Amino acid sequence: MEAGEELTKEIENENYKISVKGKKIKHEEALLFEGTLTIEKPDGSKTTMPIYGECGC
């Protein structure tokens, strides 16, 4: 991924649909990522929360 490049991933089963959307915000020794995590339930309710991650060596 390049800085500013967006990522969207969705997975689901009969009980939940989970979406992750975000973008890489910095690339040096570590990759920094920020976005949102959305969980949808069969009753139509949604929960959305901000996420932030870092990985590297």
NUSE-514613 format. One record per residue: residue in one letter; y, x, z of N, C-alpha, C, CB in turn. Coordinates in steps of 0.1 Angstrom, whole numbers, plus 2048, in hexadecimal, padded with zeros to 3 digits. Each point is the difference from the previous one (the first is absolute). Glycine has a CB too. Layout:
aYXZYXZYXZYXZ...
end
This chain:
m7F480880080C7F880080C8098007F47EE80Ce81680D7ED80D80780080A7F88097FC8087E9a80E7FF81C80A7F98098067F47F980581680Cg7FB7DF7FB8067F47FA7F67F87F981580C7FEe7DF7F97FF7F57F97F97FB7F580A7FA8147F1e8047E08097FB7F58097F17FE7FF8167F57FCl7E580680F7F27FD8017FE7F28047FB818806t7FC7E17F47FC7F28047F17FF8008157F77F6k7E58048157F27FF8017FD7F38077FC819801e7FB7DF7FA7FC7F38067F18008018147F47F6i7E78078167F27FE8027FF7F28067FA819803e7FA7E07FB7FF7F38067F17FD8018167F97F7n7E77FE8137F37FA8018027F18037F5816808e8017E37FC8027F18028097FD80C7E97FD7F6n81A80D8128087FD80C80E8058007EB80180Cy81880A7ED80D8078008038057F27FD805818k8107FD7E68058077F480A80A8067FD7ED7EFi80182080E80980A8068068087F47F1802814s81D7FF7ED8078077F680880B8068027EB7F3v7FE82180780880B8048098047F47EE809810k81F7F77F380A8047F680980A8067FF7EA7F5g80482180480980A80580380B7F67F87FB816k80E80F7EE80380B7F780080D80880D7F17F1k7F181A80880180D80580E8048027EA8077F5i81A7FD81780E80380280480F8018017EA80Ck7F581E7F580380E8017F38087FD8127FC812h7F08107E77F58087FD80380F8037F87EF7EFe80381681B80180E8037F28058048197FF807e7E68068057F38038057F87F4803809815809a7FE7E07FA7F97F38048057F57F77FD808818l7FB7EE7E68047F47F88047F680A7F08057EEl81C7F58108057F68098007F37F880E81080Df7EE7E57F97FE7F37F98067F58097EB8087F4e81D7EF8068047F48077FF7F47F881080E80Dg7ED7E77F97FE7F37F97FE7F58097F780D7EDt8017E980E7FD7F48087F17FD7FF8177F77FDl7E480380E7F27FB8008017F18027F781680At8037E27EE8007F28017F27FB8018157FE7F3i7E87F98177F37FA8028027F17FF7F981380Fe7FF7E77E78007F27FE7F37FA8058108037ECk7F17F281B7F47F98057FD7F47F8805808817p7EF7F27E97FD7F57F88087F38037E9809800d81D7F680C8097F580380E8017FA7F37FD815g80F80E7E480D8027F980A8088087FC7EB7F5s80181881880980880880080F7FB7FD7F0814k80F8167ED80280E7FC80680880B8027F97E8t7F981381A80680A80980480C7F87F37F8814t81A80C7EC80480C7F980780A80A8047F27EBm7F881B81480580A80980380C7F87F37F6813p8178127F280380D7F97F580A8048197FB800i7E580E7F77F680B80280780D7FC7EC7F17FDy81081A80A80580D7FD7F48098028187FB807g7E680E7F07F580A80180380E7FC7F17ED7FCe80781C80980280E7FC7F38077FF81680080Cc7E88087EA7F48077FF80380E7FA7F27EB7FEg80681E80580180E7FB7F78098078187FB7FBc7EA8128037F780A80680680680C7F68057EB
end
